[in-house]
């Protein structure tokens, strides 16, 4: 960790504690005693009012009614923040208005030279979803579904939900235990365990009309839910290994119930496991077409006979 980063982290560490000792800083940040003392003196010089306590168990504490000095950002940290904002622009993210006000506040904290660097970066960097005719750094106008923030607020206190969805001309309610809330192919999706039908279910947030806590008396315990999910995973009958080209194809399109497990830190190889209902001809046909869509950079390690038969039939049509 660089010195500037360490000092900023030390300041937050100190400010969140009633008291601390040199030994605690040495253990927490893996630094020597002399380095810890130098860092404390530098933090004091920056204006943080530290008081030393004398004695065998003595240490330091922050004087009451004090204000933590402004956190200092390095040039690279500032660029990292704003590039993250730029890269996630127009992706229907929650708390969009707060992101915009945060960007405005950060702009006000930095020097004119740093602001010029960011303006230049904004002119030369384009990301997926960026409008090249209006690439304003603060133009975060693609609002998410209005239920998304309400859903997140509820999830922070309770994972058992009763989700009411619009389906066709009617409404359908699903009692679920939420496993993940994720963004995929421009859609926010709820992955949950259906407490009534006792199976994994994917629900699009765009169809969500009402969400509320599920009645406690009808809930399964988290342990029971995980046990049932593990039994469901045991039924896997399709196993694929994907290279970089197949992963790129996967990101363009994949069935909602399928997910990847990356096999290396660079995400260039991945493993996919899924269950195909061979009693559903439509599902088998869809999977055959999708496997061919993934291309030659994909290896089928395991698949039902019905899928192999569908692939051979499809290839015979393509190469008579």
Secondary structure, DSSP 4 states (H G I P E B T S, - for coil): --HHHHHHHHHHHHHTSS-B-HHHHHHHHT--HHHHHHHHHHHHHTT--EEE--STT--EEEPTT--PPPPP--HHHHHHHHHHHHHTTTS--SSHHHHHHHHHHHHHHS-HHHHHHHHHHHHH---TT--TT---TT-------THHHHHHHHHTT-SEEEEEEEETTEEEEEEEEEEEEEEETTEEEEEEEETTTTEEEEEEGGGEEEEEEPPGGGPPPHHHHHHHHHHHHTT--EEEEE-HHHHHHHHH---TT--EEESSTTS-SEEEEE---TT-HHHHHHHHHHHHHH-SSEEEEE--HHHHHHHHHHHHHH--
